């Protein structure tokens, strides 16, 4: 099916995660037709939920989305009722040995959001085709053709791979071996809880009203607020905990994951351990190995195919840099296409503009991935925690 036209260039986006949906919003705002193809069956198909901090890329995010989404962004915040100040706009880190405060990383203007609620907000007004699994990409006429596993083919002007850590687009433009993400050796566990107990919820909130970390032993811990239903009744609030340690890869869910944590990993201390111990049997708990991929140049089909977000540079979660770089990718991608499809585009070639986009993503992404690995190594030893970028430079670029 050909859907390309010269008046409004068509961009196929593979992946309806945050990067793909943000790209669709940014492109739509700037006169492009964006169509998102997602392998999942619906927006709520994935049970896992997590939070993320939007910090140094917040000004970029704000200019990529329309005013109605910005107006409703509060609904995606973990705690939309919070009064923001220097204390709430910070991320404290506690000593895993003594329990004392090690440092507090300033995050001015940052907001912690629910991934699920932000994704639903960014899906507003976007053409999303669900249950579509990409099979191949080929050149077609003056554009390209994407073929899907169900036999459908779609022609367009551009294709953006925003399909996450195990990106099919990355596999196509590089080959399966070069595109394969690598295991980091660091395991990540998370639990989502509604304790239905005011005292337990307050123990989490009193450590910090948004989120707090603990580092310096064989495990890293984190706790925070996931959602606030009734402001006046903390028994209805949902909280989260995370734990990171080095170990053999496992992929576990539910009670099996919780038992593994209790029997196979060293305990944290204080509220960071209590948050895990208080986890209800019906709560979501998951463990998996964090993976990464250091970007290298890829085949861009004459400037028509490229990558963004975790498809371009999957990294470990340290300093919350992944989503900031995803937002930056989207902004750079939209600007590259604008450069090609405005008056100034007469003086440049598609190959040059998009190769410049690719080169910048590869360099910036490779640096960020390597930094995330270095941060992980330092986080497990009290003697090196204070050397971390999180401690010396905070959550900036």
N, C-alpha and C positions, 0 to 999 in steps of 0.2 A: 504494500500500500504506500503510494507516494503522498507525502504530506508537506513537502518542501515548497516554498514559494519565495520569490525574490523580495517581496515587500516586507515580510516578517520572517526572518530566519528561524528555522526550527531546530531546537536543541533537545536531543534525547538525553535524559538523565537516568542512569542505572543506579538504583538504590534510593529508597524513601526514608533514609535515616535523617538526622539533623542536617548533615552537609548537603544531601541531595535536595531536601525541601527548602533549605535556605537559598541554595542556588536557583531553584525554581522561582522563588519569590523575587530575588534580585534581578533575574532575567526578565520576568514578567513585568516588573516595574519599569524596565528600560526598553520595552517594546519588542522583546523576543517571545516566541512561543516555546514554552518549556513543557515537555511531557515526561513524567516520571514513571519508570517501570520498576516494579518491586516484586521479588520472588515470594514474599509472604502473602498470605491470603487476605489479610486485613490489617488495619493500623494497630489493633489490639491483639494480634496473633501471638506476640512474644510476651511471656509472663514476667520476664525479668525487668526490674526497674532500678534505676540508680539516679544519683544527683550529679550535677556538675556546676562548676563555678565559671561564670562569664565575667572575666576581669579586664585584662588590658585590651581585648578586642571588642569590648562593649560599644565604643563609639562607631566601629566599623559595622557591627551588627545592626545598630540603630539606623544606619543609612541604607541598609540592604532590604529592610522590610517596610511594608506600607504602614501608614499612620494607624489604621485600625488594629493591626497586630501589636504595635507598640503600646497602644492604649490598653490592650488587654493582657500585656505581658505580666502584670501583677498576678494573674491567675495561674501562671506557670511557676511562680516562686514557691519554694518550699514553705516559707512562712510569709505570706503577703501582708501580715499585720505588723511586722517587725519595724521598729523605729531604727533607721540606719544612722550610725555615727561611727566614730573612729574605733570603738570597741567591736561593734557588730560587723564592721567592714575590716575584719582581721581574721587570721587563722592561727590560733595558738598551738604550739607543739610542746608536749610534756615529756619529761625524762622517764624512760621506761624502767629505770632502776630505782630512782628516788621518788618519782611522782611529781617532782617540782617542775615549774615552768622553765623550759629551755629557751624558747624565743617565741615571739609572736610576729607573724608575717603580715604586714599591712596589705590590704586589698581594697584601696579606695575606689568607690563606685561599683564594686563587684556585687553580683547577685547570684545566689545559689538557686538553681532551677531543677525541677523534676524533668527528667529526660522525656518521660511519657507525656506530660502535659505540654511541654514545649513542642514536642513533635506534633501533637494534635493541633496546636495553634498554628504552626508553620504549614500544616496541610491545608489550611483554609484557602479555598478558591483555586487549588492546584489540581491539574489534570493528572490523576494517578491511576495507572493500570496495574491492578493487583494480580498476583499469581502468575507473573511473567518472568521466566528464567532465561537469561541471555545464553545463546549458544555460540554465535559468531558475529563478526563485524567484517564487512567488505566494502570496497569502493563501488559506487554506483552512480553513473552519469557525472553530474557536477557535485555530488555529495557522497553520502555513504548509506549503507544498508545494514540494519541490525536484524539478525534472525534469532527467534526464540524457540525454546524447546517444544512448544506446542505447534510449531510450523509457521506461525505468523512472521511476516517480515515487515519492517517499517523503514522507510527512507527519510532522511533528514539531512540537515546541513552540518550539524556537529553532534558529537556524543561525549558526554562527561561521565566518567566512571567515579561514582561516589558510593560504591558498594562494599565498603568496609575492609577489615583486615584481610579477609580471604577473598579479595576482589577477583571476580571473573574477568572484568575488563583488564586488570593488570596482567592476568594470566594470558590474555589474548595478545596484548601489545608487547609482551616480553618473553612469553613461553613459560610453561608450568614450572620448570626448575628455577629460573631466575626470579620468578614472582612469588615463590613459596615463602610465607612468613616463618620466622624462626622462634623457637621456644626460648624464653628468657631465663628459665630456671626459677623464676619468682611466681609463687602461687598467690592468687587473689580470692579471698572469700568475702562474701557479703551476706548480710541478713537484714530483712525488712520486718519491723515489728510494730504492732499496735498492742502495747502492754496492757491496756485497759486498767492502768494503775497510775494514779497521779504521782505518787512518790517515785516510782521507777522512771517515769517520763521526766520529772523534775530533776532527777539525778543526771540525766543526759543533758538537759537544757541548761542546767546550772554550770556545767563544765564550759559551755559556750552556747549562746542562743542560735548559732548557725551550725558550726561544726568544729571539731577539735581533733588533734592528732597526738599520738604517742610514738616515740622512736628511741632507738639506742640499745635495744636488745635484739634477740634473734627474730623478733616479729615487730612489724609496724601495726599500730591500731588506729582506728578512726571511728568517731561517733558523731551523730548530728540529727537534725530534724529533717524528716522527709516530707511531711504534710501536716497542715493544721486544719482540722474540720471546724470545731467549735473553739473559738479563742478562749472562752472562759472555762472550758472543761478539758484539762490536759489528758484525761484518761482516753480521749478520742484522738489524740495526736498520734501520728506514726513517726517512728524514728528508724535510723539505720545504723549499722555498724559494718566496718570493714577490717580485714586482717590480711597482712602480706608477710610472707616468709619464703625462704628458699627451700625447695624440696623437689621430689620426683613428681612429674606431671600426673594429675588426677582430674577427673571431670565428674563431680558429684553434686547431688541435689537433695534437698529436704533433710530428713532425719539422718540419713547416711552421711551427709556432709557435716552435720552438726556433731555427730559422734566422732567423725574423723578429726575435727578440730580439737575436741576434748581429749582424745587419746593419742594423737600423733603430733600435736604442736605444743610448744611451750606456752603457758598462760601469760596473758598480759596482766596489768594490775589496775586496781581501783575501778572506776566506772567503765573503763575500756574492756575489762574482763566481765564485769557484771552485765553489761549490755548483751554479751554472748550468752552468759549463764541464764539470763531471764528470757531467752528466746522461746516463744511458744511453739508447740508442736505443729501448728497450722501455719506458721510463718514461712515466707520464702527464704531459703538458704541455698547458696550455690558456691562451688569452688571450681576454679579452672586456672590454667597456666596463662599468664600474660604473655602475649606474643608481640613481636616487632618485625619491622622490615626496613632496612636502610635503603632509601630510594637511589636508583640509578637511572640514567636516561632510557626512555622507551620510544618505540615507534609510534609517531603521532598521525600517521595516515595523511601526510601533507597538511598538517595543522588542523585536522578535523576531530581528532580523538585525543583526550587527555584524562588526567586523574586529579582528584581532590580529596581532602580529608584523610581518613584512615586507609582509603585505597591507595593514596600517594605516600603516606608516611605513618603507618601505625606505630605508636610509641607507648611506653609505660605511662601510668597515670600521674607520675610525680610532677608537682607544681601545676597541675591542671593545664598543661600546655596544649594538649591535643586539640581541644575544641577551639582554642584561640587561633591555632594555625589553620584549622579547617575554615574558620570565618575569614581569615586572611586569604586563603586560596580562592574562596568564592568571590571575594571583592576583586582580586586580581583577574580572575576569569571573566567576570562581567565587564571589567574595564578593558580587557583585551578584545572582547567581541565588539564592544562599543567603538574601540579604535578602528576596527575593521569595517564597521557598518555605519560610520558617520562620514562627513565630508573629508576628514583628514585621512580616512582609509584609502583614498585614491593614491597616496604616496607611499604606502607600505604593502607588503605581501603577507598573505595569511601564514605562510611557512615561517617568515621571520617573526611575526608577532607572537604566534603560538609557541614557537621554539623558545622565545624569550620567556614566556610564561612557564614552560616546562623546566627550563634551566634554573629559574629562580625557585620553583617549588622543590626541585631536587636538592639544591644547595641548602636552602633554609630547612627543609624537612630532614635532611641527613644530620645537620647540626642538632636539631631538636631531638631526634631519636637517640643520638649518641649521648646527649645531655641527660635524657630520661634514664638511660642505662647506668650512667655514672651516679646519678642521684640515688637510684635503687641500691647500688653497692654501698654507698656511704650511710644509708639510713639504718643499717642493722648494727652499727658499732657506735657506741657513745662517743668515742674519740674522734670520729669523722662526721658525726651529724652536723656539728657547727661549721663544717667546711662546705656543706651543701649549698647550692645556689638558693634554695629556699630560705636558708638562714642568712646568707650574705647579700642576696639581691632580691629576696622576696618572690612575689609572683609576677614580676615584670618579664619583659621579653628576654 
